[in-house]
Amino acid sequence: ILLDKDGKRKHTRPTFSGQQIFALEKTFEQTKYLAGPERARLAYSLGMTESQVKVWFQNRRTKWRKKHAAEMATAKKKQDSETERLKGASENEEEDDDYNKPLDPNSDDEKITQLLKKHKPGGGGLLLHAPEGEASA
């Protein structure tokens, strides 16, 4: 028993053996909450008090919730970035719709040139106007 400077009993933190922790973790995997009789049985079999088992489970649930919340936040971030990526892709598809529309022969050549430059760097080697007297390719 440890005493503090005033001679009062000092609270000490229990240390659990590897076997006790293993059994507690295995039980926690199966159930996150223990009822009274289950807690009493587990405490007895591990040589612990019911209070120690109860507090261990409370602390373990807190740790589990924090980890679970962090995993959910990471998954949500990943989903949000994927949604943004897909949104960007659909905006590009809308721009591509302009490219896929048939060209109006009477339209402004500058618009056609800009559209070709936007989608095909260098204009894709296409001739917009065939020189006089030559057929376009």
PAZAPA-4460 file (N, C-alpha, C; in steps of 0.05 Angstrom, whole numbers, plus 32768, in hexadecimal, padded with zeros to 4 digits):
% residues 137
    n_x    n_y    n_z   ca_x   ca_y   ca_z    c_x    c_y    c_z   seq   type   mol
   8011   7FE8   8000   8000   8000   8000   8012   8019   8000     1      I     A
   800D   802B   7FEE   801C   8044   7FEC   800D   805A   7FFA     2      L     A
   801B   806C   8007   800F   8082   8015   8019   809C   8008     3      L     A
   8008   80B0   8007   8011   80CA   7FFD   801E   80DA   8013     4      D     A
   8026   80F3   800E   8035   8103   8022   8026   8108   803B     5      K     A
   800B   8107   803A   7FFB   810C   8052   7FF4   80F2   8061     6      D     A
   7FFF   80DB   8057   7FFB   80C2   8065   7FE1   80B4   805C     7      G     A
   7FD4   80BF   8047   7FBB   80B2   803D   7FC3   809D   8029     8      K     A
   7FB1   8089   8025   7FB6   8074   8011   7FB7   8081   7FF5     9      R     A
   7FCA   8079   7FE6   7FCD   8083   7FCB   7FC2   806F   7FB8    10      K     A
   7FB2   8078   7FA5   7FA6   8066   7F91   7FBB   805D   7F7E    11      H     A
   7FBD   8043   7F7A   7FD0   8038   7F67   7FC0   802C   7F4F    12      T     A
   7FCC   802E   7F39   7FC0   8024   7F21   7FC6   8006   7F1E    13      R     A
   7FB1   7FF6   7F1A   7FB7   7FD9   7F18   7FC5   7FD3   7EFE    14      P     A
   7FD7   7FC0   7EFE   7FE3   7FB6   7EE6   7FD9   7F9A   7EE0    15      T     A
   7FD1   7F96   7EC8   7FC5   7F7C   7EC0   7FDA   7F6C   7EB1    16      F     A
   7FD9   7F52   7EB5   7FEB   7F40   7EA7   7FE3   7F3E   7E8A    17      S     A
   7FF6   7F34   7E7A   7FF0   7F30   7E5D   7FD8   7F1D   7E5A    18      G     A
   7FD7   7F08   7E6A   7FC1   7EF5   7E68   7FA6   7F02   7E6F    19      Q     A
   7FA6   7F14   7E83   7F8D   7F22   7E8A   7F84   7F34   7E73    20      Q     A
   7F97   7F43   7E69   7F90   7F56   7E53   7F86   7F46   7E3A    21      I     A
   7F93   7F30   7E34   7F8B   7F1F   7E1D   7F6F   7F16   7E21    22      F     A
   7F68   7F0C   7E39   7F4D   7F02   7E3E   7F39   7F19   7E3D    23      A     A
   7F40   7F30   7E48   7F2E   7F47   7E47   7F29   7F50   7E2A    24      L     A
   7F3E   7F51   7E1A   7F3B   7F59   7DFD   7F2A   7F45   7DEE    25      E     A
   7F2F   7F2B   7DF2   7F1F   7F16   7DE5   7F02   7F19   7DEC    26      K     A
   7EFC   7F1E   7E05   7EE0   7F22   7E0E   7ED5   7F3B   7E01    27      T     A
   7EE5   7F50   7E00   7EDB   7F6A   7DF4   7ED5   7F66   7DD7    28      F     A
   7EE4   7F56   7DC8   7EDE   7F51   7DAC   7EC2   7F44   7DA9    29      E     A
   7EBB   7F34   7DBC   7EA1   7F26   7DBA   7E8A   7F38   7DC3    30      Q     A
   7E8E   7F47   7DD8   7E79   7F59   7DE2   7E86   7F72   7DEE    31      T     A
   7E7A   7F89   7DE8   7E84   7FA2   7DF2   7E7B   7FA8   7E0F    32      K     A
   7E66   7F9B   7E18   7E5A   7FA0   7E32   7E57   7F85   7E41    33      Y     A
   7E5E   7F85   7E5A   7E5A   7F6D   7E6B   7E44   7F72   7E7F    34      L     A
   7E32   7F5E   7E82   7E1E   7F60   7E97   7E2B   7F57   7EB1    35      A     A
   7E1E   7F5D   7EC8   7E29   7F57   7EE2   7E34   7F3B   7EE5    36      G     A
   7E24   7F26   7EE0   7E2E   7F0A   7EE3   7E46   7F04   7ED1    37      P     A
   7E46   7F0E   7EB9   7E5C   7F09   7EA6   7E75   7F17   7EB1    38      E     A
   7E72   7F2F   7EBB   7E88   7F3F   7EC5   7E94   7F30   7EDE    39      R     A
   7E82   7F26   7EEF   7E8B   7F18   7F08   7E9B   7EFF   7F00    40      A     A
   7E90   7EF0   7EED   7E9E   7ED7   7EE4   7EB9   7EDD   7ED8    41      R     A
   7EBB   7EF2   7EC7   7ED4   7EF9   7EBA   7EE8   7F03   7ECF    42      L     A
   7EDF   7F14   7EE1   7EF0   7F1E   7EF7   7EFC   7F07   7F07    43      A     A
   7EEA   7EF5   7F0F   7EF3   7EDE   7F1F   7F07   7ECD   7F10    44      Y     A
   7F02   7EC7   7EF7   7F14   7EB6   7EE7   7F2F   7EC3   7EE2    45      S     A
   7F30   7EDE   7EE2   7F49   7EEC   7EDD   7F57   7EF5   7EF6    46      L     A
   7F4A   7EF1   7F0D   7F56   7EFA   7F26   7F55   7F18   7F29    47      G     A
   7F40   7F24   7F1F   7F3D   7F41   7F20   7F24   7F47   7F30    48      M     A
   7F21   7F61   7F38   7F07   7F69   7F45   7EF3   7F70   7F2E    49      T     A
   7EDA   7F6F   7F36   7EC5   7F77   7F22   7EC9   7F94   7F1A    50      E     A
   7ED1   7FA4   7F2D   7ED6   7FC0   7F27   7EEC   7FC4   7F12    51      S     A
   7F01   7FB4   7F14   7F17   7FB6   7F01   7F0D   7FAE   7EE5    52      Q     A
   7EFD   7F99   7EE3   7EF3   7F90   7EC9   7EE0   7FA6   7EBE    53      V     A
   7ECF   7FB0   7ECF   7EBC   7FC5   7EC7   7ECA   7FDD   7EBC    54      K     A
   7EDE   7FE7   7ECA   7EED   7FFF   7EC1   7EFD   7FF9   7EA8    55      V     A
   7F09   7FE1   7EA7   7F18   7FDA   7E8F   7F06   7FDB   7E77    56      W     A
   7EEE   7FD0   7E79   7EDB   7FD0   7E62   7ED2   7FEC   7E5B    57      F     A
   7ECE   7FFD   7E6F   7EC6   8019   7E6A   7EDD   8027   7E5A    58      Q     A
   7EF5   8023   7E63   7F0C   8030   7E56   7F10   8025   7E3A    59      N     A
   7F0C   800B   7E37   7F10   7FFE   7E1D   7EFA   8007   7E09    60      R     A
   7EE2   800B   7E12   7ECC   8015   7E01   7ED3   8032   7DF7    61      R     A
   7EDE   8042   7E09   7EE5   805D   7E02   7EFB   805D   7DEC    62      T     A
   7F0E   804C   7DF0   7F24   8049   7DDC   7F18   8040   7DC1    63      K     A
   7F06   802C   7DC2   7EFA   8021   7DAA   7EEA   8036   7D9B    64      W     A
   7EDA   8046   7DAB   7ECA   805B   7D9E   7EDB   8070   7D90    65      R     A
   7EF1   8078   7D9D   7F03   808C   7D91   7F0F   8081   7D77    66      K     A
   7F18   8068   7D78   7F24   805C   7D60   7F0F   805A   7D4A    67      K     A
   7EF7   8051   7D51   7EE1   804E   7D3E   7EDA   8069   7D32    68      H     A
   7ED8   807E   7D42   7ED2   8099   7D38   7EE7   80A3   7D25    69      A     A
   7F01   809D   7D2B   7F16   80A6   7D1A   7F15   8097   7CFF    70      A     A
   7F0F   807D   7D00   7F0C   806E   7CE7   7EF5   8078   7CD6    71      E     A
   7EDF   807F   7CE3   7EC8   8089   7CD5   7ECE   80A4   7CC8    72      M     A
   7EDD   80B5   7CD6   7EE4   80CF   7CCC   7EF7   80CC   7CB3    73      A     A
   7F09   80B9   7CB5   7F1B   80B4   7C9E   7F0B   80AA   7C86    74      T     A
   7EF8   8098   7C8B   7EE8   808D   7C75   7ED7   80A3   7C69    75      A     A
   7ECC   80B5   7C79   7EBC   80CB   7C6F   7ECD   80DE   7C5E    76      K     A
   7EE5   80E4   7C68   7EF7   80F5   7C58   7EFD   80E9   7C3D    77      K     A
   7F02   80CF   7C3D   7F09   80C1   7C24   7EF1   80C1   7C11    78      K     A
   7ED9   80BD   7C1D   7EC0   80BD   7C0D   7EBC   80D9   7C01    79      Q     A
   7EC0   80EE   7C12   7EBC   810A   7C09   7ECF   8111   7BF2    80      D     A
   7EE8   8108   7BF5   7EFB   810E   7BDF   7EF5   80FF   7BC6    81      S     A
   7EEB   80E7   7BC8   7EE2   80D7   7BB1   7ECA   80E5   7BA4    82      E     A
   7EB8   80EF   7BB4   7EA0   80FD   7BAA   7EA9   8116   7B9A    83      T     A
   7EBC   8125   7BA6   7EC7   813D   7B98   7ED4   8135   7B7E    84      E     A
   7EE3   811F   7B7E   7EF1   8116   7B66   7EDC   810F   7B50    85      R     A
   7EC7   8101   7B58   7EB3   80F9   7B45   7EA3   8111   7B3B    86      L     A
   7E9F   8124   7B4D   7E92   813D   7B46   7EA2   814C   7B30    87      K     A
   7EBC   814D   7B35   7ECE   815A   7B21   7ECD   814B   7B07    88      G     A
   7ECC   8130   7B08   7ECB   8121   7AEF   7EB1   8126   7AE0    89      A     A
   7E9B   8129   7AEF   7E82   812E   7AE1   7E81   814A   7AD5    90      S     A
   7E8F   815D   7AE2   7E91   8178   7AD6   7EA1   8177   7ABC    91      E     A
   7EB6   8166   7ABB   7EC6   8163   7AA3   7EB5   8156   7A8D    92      N     A
   7EA3   8143   7A95   7E92   8136   7A81   7E7F   814B   7A75    93      E     A
   7E75   815E   7A85   7E64   8173   7A7A   7E73   8183   7A66    94      E     A
   7E8D   8189   7A6C   7E9D   8198   7A59   7EA2   8188   7A3F    95      E     A
   7EA5   816E   7A43   7EA9   815C   7A2C   7E90   815B   7A1A    96      D     A
   7E78   815F   7A26   7E60   8160   7A16   7E62   8175   7A00    97      D     A
   7E6E   818C   7A07   7E72   81A1   79F3   7E83   8197   79DD    98      D     A
   7E98   8188   79E4   7EAA   817D   79D0   7E9D   8169   79BE    99      Y     A
   7E8B   8159   79C9   7E7E   8143   79BA   7E67   814C   79A9   100      N     A
   7E5E   8165   79AC   7E49   816F   799B   7E53   8173   797F   101      K     A
   7E42   816E   796B   7E4B   8173   794F   7E51   8191   794B   102      P     A
   7E65   8197   793C   7E6C   81B3   7937   7E5A   81BF   7922   103      L     A
   7E53   81D7   7927   7E42   81E6   7914   7E56   81F3   7900   104      D     A
   7E53   81EC   78E6   7E66   81F7   78D2   7E65   8216   78D1   105      P     A
   7E4F   8222   78DA   7E4C   823F   78DA   7E55   824C   78F4   106      N     A
   7E60   823C   7907   7E67   8247   7921   7E81   8256   791F   107      S     A
   7E87   8265   7934   7E9F   8275   7935   7EB8   8263   7937   108      D     A
   7ECB   8267   7925   7EE4   8257   7924   7EF3   8259   793F   109      D     A
   7EF2   8270   794B   7F01   8274   7965   7EF6   8261   797A   110      E     A
   7EDC   825D   797B   7ED0   824B   798F   7ED9   822E   798A   111      K     A
   7ED9   8227   7970   7EE2   820C   7969   7EFF   8208   7971   112      I     A
   7F10   821B   796B   7F2C   821A   7972   7F30   8217   7990   113      T     A
   7F22   8227   79A0   7F24   8225   79BD   7F1B   820A   79C7   114      Q     A
   7F05   8200   79BC   7EFB   81E6   79C4   7F0F   81D0   79BE   115      L     A
   7F1B   81D1   79A7   7F2F   81BC   799F   7F48   81BE   79B1   116      L     A
   7F51   81D7   79B6   7F68   81DA   79C8   7F63   81D0   79E4   117      K     A
   7F4B   81D4   79ED   7F43   81CC   7A08   7F44   81AD   7A0B   118      K     A
   7F3B   819F   79F7   7F39   8182   79F9   7F4F   8173   79EB   119      H     A
   7F5B   817F   79D7   7F71   8172   79C9   7F88   8185   79C7   120      K     A
   7F9C   8182   79D9   7FB2   8195   79D8   7FBE   8196   79BC   121      P     A
   7FC3   81AF   79B3   7FCF   81B3   7999   7FBA   81B0   7983   122      G     A
   7FA1   81AF   798A   7F8C   81AD   7976   7F89   8192   7969   123      G     A
   7F99   817F   7973   7F97   8163   7969   7F9F   8160   794C   124      G     A
   7FAD   8174   7941   7FB6   8171   7926   7FA0   8174   7911   125      G     A
   7F89   817D   7919   7F73   8180   7906   7F74   819B   78F8   126      L     A
   7F6C   819B   78DF   7F6A   81B4   78D0   7F4E   81BF   78D3   127      L     A
   7F4D   81D9   78DB   7F33   81E5   78DD   7F29   81EF   78C2   128      L     A
   7F3C   81F9   78B3   7F35   8203   7898   7F48   81F6   7884   129      H     A
   7F3C   81EB   7870   7F4D   81E0   785B   7F56   81F7   784A   130      A     A
   7F6F   81F8   7842   7F78   820E   7830   7F67   820D   7817   131      P     A
   7F65   8224   780B   7F54   8228   77F3   7F5B   8213   77DE   132      E     A
   7F47   8206   77D4   7F4B   81F3   77BF   7F53   81D7   77C8   133      G     A
   7F56   81D3   77E2   7F5D   81B8   77EC   7F45   81AD   77FD   134      E     A
   7F41   8194   77FC   7F2C   8188   780C   7F38   8183   7828   135      A     A
   7F27   8185   783C   7F30   8180   7858   7F33   8163   785C   136      S     A
   7F45   815B   786E   7F4A   813F   7873   7F37   8133   7887   137      A     A
***
